[in-house]
C-alpha cells in the first residue's frame, strides 16, 4: 500500500477478533478496533487531522500556532502535524501527568503551558479560571492561533462518524455490532461511532466506560469530569460503568500477553469493562452476538505509570507506602472533618495544613499558613517514610477531598497519630465562606 503522505495513512485500522479461549464468552464474538495502529499511535490521529486540515492552508499563510487544550494523544498528533507544516504547536493543560508524553511533545518542538482548572484555582472574586480565560483568548479571531477545540469541535465527532464507525460496519460485512464499548475521554470516538452504529441499527447497545472516582487512567475521565466535556451526552450511552486503574492494568496485560495487542491502560480498561458487561449478557443468550471495543493507543508511552502502580511487573519490590495499595476499608476509616470543625481544630491545635494542589493554584488562593506539596511529590516523599513527626497533627487539603482522604488513610497506616482530610476540599472551604489568602 503506497501513500503520498503519512497523513494519508490515518484510518483503515484493523478489526481483530479476540480468541474465545482468552475471553471465555460462549455466545459473543468480541472484536478489537486497533486504533493504536494509526501512524501517530492513537485514536486521536483521526480527529486531530480532521479538525485542522481545512484551516491549515490559511494558518500556514499567516504563520499561526496550532493550540489545543490537551495533555495526551491529541496534543501528540497535532504536534506532529504542526511540525510537518512548519508551524508551532502549544499544548495547554491543567496537568501533564504522563512523563513520556511530555517528553515526546518537547522532542517534537511543542510548547507546554500548564494552568490549573477551576477546581484547583479558586478565587471568589474571579468568575473565570485560567483555563477558561485561555479558552476565550484562543477562540477570538485574528489572534495568531489555530485552536482546534477538541472538546466542542463537531469535526472531532465527524472523524469517527465517517471513518471509525463506517470501517467497523464494513468489516462486519455490512452489519453493526450488537454491543459497542468505548472509554469516554473527550467523548469524540464513543459518541461519533455510537451515533452511526445506531443509525445503521437502532438496537445497538452502547457501553461507556469512565474511570473510578479518585483514580487515574490515562485518556479516561471519571464520571464527574466527563460531564464537563462539551461532546459528552449521556443519552448516547445505554450504560456508563466505572473501571479502576488496577482493573485497567489487568485488562491491558491480557491484551498484551495473550492477544499480542500492545495496547495501553485505556485499551485495558476497554477490554476489562467490555468483558465484565458481556459476561453478564452472555449468560442470558442462546443466539450469537457481536461486540466491538476500541484499543485507543499503545503501551510504550506508559511505562512510568505502570512502574508506579505495578512495580512487580518490572521485577521490583512493591512500594510499601503508596496510596495505590490502600484497601477500601482503610480509605473509609480515614478521618474527615467538615469546614467548621477544621477551622476550630486549626485554631486550637495548630495542625500542619498540607495543600496538595498544583503550585499555581496554591499561589492564587490557599488556607493561611498552609504549605504546598503537590500530590505527586508528596507521594514520592512518602516512599522514605513519614516526612514529619508522627505526633504532629496534619490536615490534608485537595480540590474536592478525594485525594486528601486517601493520603490521610496512608499516613494513618504508616503510624501517624492524627492525620485528617478536609471533607469537600478547598471547594467546600470556599463555599463555606472561610478565609483564603493569596501569595
C-alpha positions in Angstrom: 0.0 0.0 0.0 1.6 3.3 -1.1 0.8 6.8 0.2 1.9 10.3 -0.8 1.9 11.4 2.8 1.9 9.8 6.3 -1.3 11.7 6.8 -3.0 9.5 4.2 -2.2 6.5 6.4 -4.6 7.7 9.1 -7.6 5.4 9.4 -8.5 2.0 7.9 -7.3 0.3 11.1 -7.8 -3.5 11.6 -10.7 -5.1 13.4 -9.3 -8.1 15.2 -11.2 -11.0 16.7 -10.3 -11.9 20.3 -9.9 -15.6 20.7 -12.7 -17.2 22.7 -10.2 -19.1 24.7 -9.0 -15.7 26.1 -12.3 -14.1 27.0 -14.4 -17.2 27.7 -17.6 -15.9 26.2 -19.8 -18.6 24.7 -22.3 -16.7 22.6 -20.4 -13.4 21.8 -17.8 -12.7 19.2 -15.6 -10.0 20.6 -13.5 -7.7 18.3 -10.9 -5.0 19.0 -10.7 -2.0 16.7 -7.0 -1.3 16.7 -6.8 2.5 16.7 -3.3 2.1 18.1 -2.1 1.4 14.6 -2.8 4.9 13.3 0.5 6.4 12.2 1.0 8.6 15.3 -0.2 5.8 17.6 -3.7 6.6 18.8 -7.4 7.0 18.2 -6.8 10.8 18.3 -5.0 10.8 15.0 -8.3 10.9 13.1 -9.9 13.9 14.9 -6.6 15.8 15.1 -6.1 15.7 11.3 -9.9 16.3 10.6 -10.0 19.3 12.9 -7.0 21.0 11.4 -6.9 20.1 7.7 -9.4 22.6 6.3 -7.9 25.6 8.2 -4.3 24.5 7.7 -3.6 26.5 4.4 -4.7 29.8 5.9 -2.8 29.0 9.1 0.4 28.4 7.2 -0.1 31.6 5.2 -0.5 33.6 8.4 2.1 31.6 10.4 -0.4 30.8 13.1 0.4 28.5 16.0 -1.8 25.4 16.5 -3.1 25.3 20.0 -5.1 22.6 21.9 -6.2 22.1 25.5 -4.7 18.6 25.7 -2.1 16.7 27.7 -2.2 13.4 25.7 -2.7 11.8 22.3 -4.5 14.8 20.7 -1.6 17.0 21.6 0.9 14.4 20.2 -0.9 14.1 16.9 -1.3 17.9 16.5 2.4 18.4 17.4 3.4 16.1 14.6 1.1 17.7 12.1 2.2 21.2 13.1 5.9 20.3 12.8 5.3 18.7 9.4 3.9 22.1 8.2 6.4 24.4 9.8 4.0 25.7 12.4 4.5 26.0 16.2 2.3 23.9 18.5 1.2 24.8 22.0 -0.3 22.3 24.5 -2.4 23.9 27.2 -3.2 21.6 30.1 -4.1 21.6 33.8 -1.5 18.9 34.4 0.8 16.9 32.3 0.6 13.6 34.2 2.4 11.2 31.8 6.1 12.0 31.6 6.7 10.0 28.4 4.0 12.1 26.5 5.5 15.3 27.9 9.0 14.3 26.7 7.7 13.4 23.3 5.9 16.7 22.9 9.1 18.6 23.8 11.0 16.4 21.4 8.6 17.5 18.7 9.2 21.1 19.5 5.9 21.8 21.3 5.4 24.4 23.9 3.6 23.3 27.0 1.7 25.6 29.2 0.3 24.1 32.4 -2.6 26.0 34.0 -5.0 24.9 36.8 -8.7 24.5 36.3 -11.5 26.0 38.4 -11.5 23.1 40.9 -7.8 23.7 41.7 -7.6 27.5 41.4 -10.5 29.1 43.3 -11.0 32.8 43.5 -14.4 34.1 44.7 -13.7 37.4 43.0 -12.8 35.8 39.7 -15.5 34.0 37.8 -13.1 32.7 35.2 -10.3 30.3 36.0 -7.0 30.5 34.0 -8.1 27.7 31.6 -11.3 29.5 30.8 -9.5 32.7 30.1 -7.1 30.9 27.8 -10.0 29.3 26.0 -11.6 32.6 25.4 -8.4 34.1 24.1 -7.9 31.1 21.7 -11.4 31.5 20.2 -11.0 35.2 19.4 -10.5 35.9 15.7 -7.2 37.2 14.4 -5.2 36.2 17.5 -2.5 34.2 15.7 -3.8 30.8 16.8 -5.5 27.9 15.1 -7.4 26.5 18.1 -8.7 23.0 17.2 -11.0 23.0 20.2 -11.4 19.2 20.6 -13.9 19.3 23.4 -16.5 21.2 21.3 -15.5 20.8 17.7 -18.0 18.8 15.7 -15.2 17.7 13.4 -14.0 15.5 16.2 -17.2 13.6 16.0 -17.2 13.6 12.2 -13.8 12.0 12.1 -15.3 8.9 13.8 -18.6 9.0 12.0 -17.1 9.0 8.6 -14.1 6.8 9.5 -14.1 4.6 12.6 -17.8 3.7 12.6 -18.1 3.0 8.8 -15.0 0.9 8.9 -16.5 -1.2 11.7 -19.7 -1.8 9.8 -17.8 -2.6 6.6 -15.5 -5.1 8.4 -18.6 -6.8 9.9 -19.9 -7.5 6.4 -22.3 -4.5 6.5 -23.7 -5.2 10.0 -23.4 -3.1 13.1 -22.2 -4.9 16.2 -24.8 -5.8 18.8 -22.8 -4.1 21.5 -20.2 -1.2 21.3 -17.9 -0.5 24.2 -15.7 2.6 24.4 -13.9 4.6 27.1 -15.0 8.2 27.5 -12.4 10.9 27.4 -13.3 13.8 25.1 -16.3 11.6 24.1 -15.5 12.1 20.4 -14.9 8.5 19.5 -17.6 7.0 21.7 -20.3 9.5 20.6 -19.3 9.6 17.0 -19.2 5.9 16.5 -22.3 5.2 18.6 -24.4 7.6 16.5 -23.6 6.0 13.2 -24.0 2.4 14.6 -27.4 3.3 15.9 -28.4 4.9 12.6 -27.5 1.6 11.0 -29.2 -0.5 13.7 -31.2 1.2 16.4 -30.9 -1.9 18.6 -27.2 -1.4 19.1 -26.3 -1.3 22.8 -23.6 1.3 23.8 -21.5 1.0 26.9 -19.4 4.0 28.0 -16.6 3.4 30.4 -15.3 6.0 32.8 -12.6 5.9 35.5 -13.4 5.2 39.1 -13.5 8.3 41.3 -10.1 9.3 42.7 -8.5 7.0 40.2 -6.4 8.0 37.2 -6.4 6.1 33.9 -4.7 8.0 31.0 -7.2 9.2 28.5 -10.3 8.5 30.5 -12.3 10.8 32.7 -14.2 10.0 35.8 -18.0 10.4 36.0 -17.7 13.9 37.5 -15.1 15.1 34.9 -16.9 13.7 31.9 -19.9 16.0 32.5 -17.6 18.9 31.8 -16.9 17.8 28.2 -18.9 19.6 25.5 -19.2 16.5 23.3 -20.5 14.3 26.1 -24.1 13.4 26.1 -25.4 10.7 28.5 -28.2 9.9 26.0 -25.6 8.4 23.7 -25.0 5.5 26.2 -27.2 2.7 27.5 -24.8 2.2 30.4 -22.0 4.1 32.0 -19.7 1.9 34.0 -16.6 2.7 36.1 -13.3 0.9 35.8 -10.4 1.2 38.3 -6.8 1.7 37.4 -6.0 -1.8 38.7 -8.7 -3.3 36.5 -7.4 -1.4 33.5 -3.9 -2.7 34.0 -5.2 -6.3 34.4 -7.1 -5.9 31.1 -4.1 -4.4 29.4 -1.9 -7.4 30.5 -4.4 -9.8 29.0 -4.3 -7.9 25.7 -0.5 -7.6 25.7 0.4 -11.2 26.7 -2.4 -13.4 25.5 -3.6 -11.5 22.4 -0.4 -9.9 21.2 -2.2 -6.5 21.1 0.2 -3.9 22.7 -2.5 -1.5 23.8 -2.1 0.8 26.8 -4.1 1.2 30.0 -7.0 2.7 28.2 -7.3 -0.3 26.0 -7.1 -2.5 29.1 -9.9 -0.5 30.7 -12.0 -1.0 27.5 -11.3 -4.8 27.5 -11.9 -5.3 31.2 -15.1 -3.2 31.1 -16.3 -5.0 28.0 -15.7 -8.4 29.4 -17.5 -7.6 32.7 -20.5 -6.3 30.8 -20.6 -9.0 28.2 -20.1 -11.8 30.7 -23.4 -10.9 32.4 -25.1 -10.7 28.9 -23.5 -14.0 27.7 -25.2 -15.9 30.5 -28.7 -14.9 29.1 -28.1 -15.6 25.4 -29.0 -18.5 23.2 -28.0 -16.9 19.9 -24.7 -15.4 18.7 -24.0 -11.7 19.2 -21.1 -9.4 18.2 -19.3 -6.8 20.3 -16.6 -4.3 19.5 -14.3 -2.3 21.7 -11.6 0.3 20.8 -7.9 -0.1 21.5 -7.1 3.6 21.9 -3.3 3.7 22.0 0.0 1.8 22.6 1.5 0.7 25.9 5.0 2.0 25.3 4.1 5.6 26.4 3.0 4.4 29.9 6.0 2.7 31.5 6.3 5.2 34.3 2.6 5.0 35.0 2.8 1.2 35.1 6.0 1.0 37.1 4.5 3.2 39.8 1.3 1.2 40.1 2.7 -2.3 39.5 6.4 -2.4 40.3 6.2 -6.2 40.3 5.8 -6.2 36.6 9.3 -4.9 36.4 10.8 -7.3 38.9 10.8 -4.5 41.5 9.6 -4.9 45.1 6.2 -3.2 45.9 6.2 0.3 47.3 5.1 -0.1 50.9 4.0 3.5 51.3 1.7 4.1 48.3 -1.9 5.2 48.1 -2.3 2.5 45.3 -2.0 -0.2 47.9 -4.8 1.1 50.2 -7.9 -1.0 50.7 -11.4 0.4 50.6 -11.7 -0.3 54.3 -8.6 1.8 55.1 -9.9 4.7 53.0 -13.4 4.5 54.6 -11.8 4.6 58.1 -9.7 7.8 57.4 -10.7 10.8 59.5 -12.5 13.5 57.5 -13.5 16.8 59.0 -16.0 19.4 57.8 -15.1 23.0 57.4 -16.4 24.3 60.7 -14.7 21.5 62.6 -11.5 22.0 60.6 -11.4 25.8 61.3 -11.9 25.2 65.1 -9.2 22.4 65.0 -6.7 24.7 63.2 -7.3 27.5 65.8 -7.0 25.1 68.7 -4.3 22.6 67.8 -2.4 24.4 65.0 -2.0 21.3 62.8 0.3 21.3 59.8 -2.0 22.1 56.8 -0.7 20.4 53.6 -2.2 21.7 50.3 -1.9 19.0 47.7 -2.9 21.2 44.7 -0.5 22.5 42.0 1.7 25.4 42.7 -0.1 27.9 40.5 -3.4 27.1 42.2 -1.8 27.3 45.7 -0.3 30.7 44.9 -3.6 32.1 43.7 -5.5 31.2 46.9 -4.9 28.9 49.9 -5.6 28.4 53.6 -3.5 30.7 55.7 -0.2 29.2 56.9 -0.7 26.0 54.9 2.3 24.6 53.0 2.1 23.5 49.3 3.2 19.9 48.4 1.8 18.8 45.0 0.3 15.3 45.4 2.8 13.6 43.1 5.7 15.0 45.0 4.0 14.2 48.3 3.6 10.6 47.1 7.3 10.3 46.2 8.2 11.8 49.6 6.3 9.2 51.5 8.4 6.4 49.9 11.0 7.2 52.5 8.6 7.2 55.5 6.8 9.9 57.4 8.0 13.3 56.2 7.1 14.9 59.6 6.8 13.8 63.2 4.1 11.2 63.9 2.7 13.2 66.8 2.1 16.5 64.9 -1.5 16.9 63.8 -1.9 17.1 60.0 -4.8 18.4 57.9 -4.6 17.4 54.2 -6.4 19.5 51.6 -7.0 18.9 47.9 -9.6 20.4 45.4 -12.6 18.3 46.5 -11.4 16.0 49.2 -11.0 12.8 47.2 -7.2 12.6 47.1 -6.6 14.0 50.6 -8.7 11.3 52.2 -6.5 8.7 50.6 -3.3 10.3 51.9 -4.9 10.6 55.3 -5.5 6.9 55.2 -2.0 6.2 54.1 -0.4 8.4 56.8 -2.6 6.5 59.4 -1.3 3.2 58.1 2.3 4.5 58.4 1.8 5.2 62.1 0.8 8.9 62.1 -1.3 9.6 65.2 -3.6 12.3 63.9 -3.9 12.8 60.1 -7.2 14.2 58.8 -8.7 15.2 55.5 -10.8 18.3 54.7 -14.1 16.9 53.6 -15.1 18.6 50.3 -11.6 20.1 49.9 -10.8 23.6 49.0 -14.2 23.9 47.2 -16.1 23.3 50.4 -13.8 25.7 52.3 -14.5 28.4 49.7 -18.3 27.7 49.6 -18.4 28.0 53.4 -17.0 31.5 53.2 -13.9 30.5 55.1 -10.9 32.8 54.5 -8.4 32.2 51.8 -5.1 34.2 51.3 -3.1 35.0 48.2 0.7 34.9 47.7 
